[in-house]
Amino acid sequence: MNADIDRLRLVRTESVGPVTYRRLMARFGDATRALGALPELSRAGGRATAPRIPTAAEIEPELAALAKRGARLLFLDAPDYPPLLAELPDAPACIAVLGDAKLLSAPSIGLVGARNASINGMRFAETIAAELAGRLTVVSGLARGIDTAAHTGAMRSGRTVAVIAGGLDMPYPPENAALQERIAAEGAVVAEAPLGTAPQGRHFPKRNRIIAGLVLGLVVVEAAERSGSLLTARLALEAGREIFGVPGSPLDPRARGANDLIRQGAHLTESAADVFGNLPAHIGAGVLAAFAEPAAVISAQPPSEADMSRARIAVAAVISADPAPVDEIARRCQLSQAAVTAVLLELELAGLIETLPGNRVARTEL
């Protein structure tokens, strides 16, 4: 329990995002040592005061409230964390799970689409979800429309996982509160946000990356251009997942997103057989390695202080508001990735940069 308390303290610490959490745990080995190093690291990055670190007394009520609900936390560095999700470079440092946590490590298919779905789209989503759930866990986002139909259909023949944008105690949309309870009883509900967090717009892209990370492939039934469903599809594609598009009428704006995915190479999907025939049994390690920061880099022996001093000057000179890959920064500075990664850790803890998907960094706006 003490280890979980310190892990959660680190997760909830100011300026510690998912990538920084991974780097800290790799460098220091456990959360207790990482917490002790935070003040010095942030000062080295140029911050005048140490990041705000929650006390154990502040964290214990959150753990107690989760336990009272029957939920549990899965931490990124723990063996029961979903292995596919862990391969994302910005995988959540911890997720709260209500229900059967083992489902998150089972072969899964994502199914997402429009909130203002058509009647035919809803019917198709429910039907294909029921067919897919006979062999796979169906993962969706518990939104109105296609997501709701996907969860409902999946529970007719199998089990489903709902990934939500707010805390486990904040059902959204409100009319799906009963559905969320049923999914928790028969499947699993997943949240990255703490209890009491009301879902806001900025939370939904984070939820979408979890959906993309948990699954072997993603089916898009209806999606308008520039929709959240297309963002999920892009994240899934970047992570090496298979993409499936359900074609629709060119006269229906809700069909444009899925039709465009098919035009770009997504598998045209009219039945569950189209999914089963094109879904890999697993994600190749070579694909995943392209997105994850090499463990040898983040766990390497820290550079000397002289090397760090040179690296701090060089890295600060090349980082801008435009995102840049870490390996490109190392090349331009003629530094090792270990030195660059160590400096970036200091700068992020100081609140001067942010780490973005694709192992890229950018200077934050002051």
Buried (B, 14 or more C-beta within 10 A) or exposed (E): EEEBBBBBBBBBBEBBBBBBBBBBBBBBEBBBEBBEBBBEBBBBBBBEEBBEBBEEEEBEEBBEBBEEBEBBBBBBBEEEBBEBBBBBBBBBBBBBBBBBBEBBBBBBBBBBBBBEBBEEBBEBBBBBBBBBBEBBBBBBBBBBBBBBBBBBBBBEBBBBBBBBBBBBBBBBBEEBEEBBEBBBEBBBBBBBBBBEBEBEEEBBBBBBBBBBBBBBBBBBBBBBEEBBBBBBBBBBBBBBBBBBBBBBEEEBBBBBBBBBBBEEEBBBBEBBEBBBEBBEEEBEEEEBEEBBBBEEBBBBEEBEEEBBEBBBEBBBEEBEEEBBEBBEBBEBBEBBBBBBBBBBBBBBBBBBBBBBBEBBBBBEEE
